[in-house]
Every structure is written in C-alpha cells, then in structure tokens.
C-alpha cells in the first residue's frame, strides 16, 4: 500500500470507478481509514480517455494534484476542462 502525505494527513489511496466507468481516486486516512477527500471529479458530459481522470484541484482539494503527481499516480495535466467558473486538469492515471 502506497502512502502519501496530504496536508496533515498520512493517506493511502483507494481506486474505484464512477457509475459511468470513469476512474475515481480517494485519499483515506492511514490512521483510521476515514475518508480525507475524493481527488477526482466526474464530469459525464466531457470526453476523456479510459486511462485519464479529472482531478479536483479547487476548494478543499487544493494541492492534491501535486501530491498525486509526486507519488507517481497521475501524470502532469495533459489538458484542462472549463466547468462553470473553474478549470480542472485531465491527467493520465499511471
């Protein structure tokens, strides 16, 4: 199990899928197994490849992209999607 540090939490990663089959990544507290945050967002009307994920980098998720990149979980952003008033990165899941 790979551990990452996000803010004050030591976390392990849980990989799953959204109902439409897209990749989901969640950070779980390594101490008690409680969820810390969901690192991805599902934008079903936007096209992404099967090996890509949309990373939620706003609000409470500030800094999560760098954590996932440094851990070798996702690539640097390959493009961005405009969604409302935000711009979210699309990354390859490694």
Secondary structure, DSSP 4 states (H G I P E B T S, - for coil): --EEEETTEEEEEEEEE-TTS-EEEEEEETTT--EEEE-B---TTS---TTEEEE--SGGGTTHHHHHHHTTSBPSPSEEEEETTEEEEEEEB-
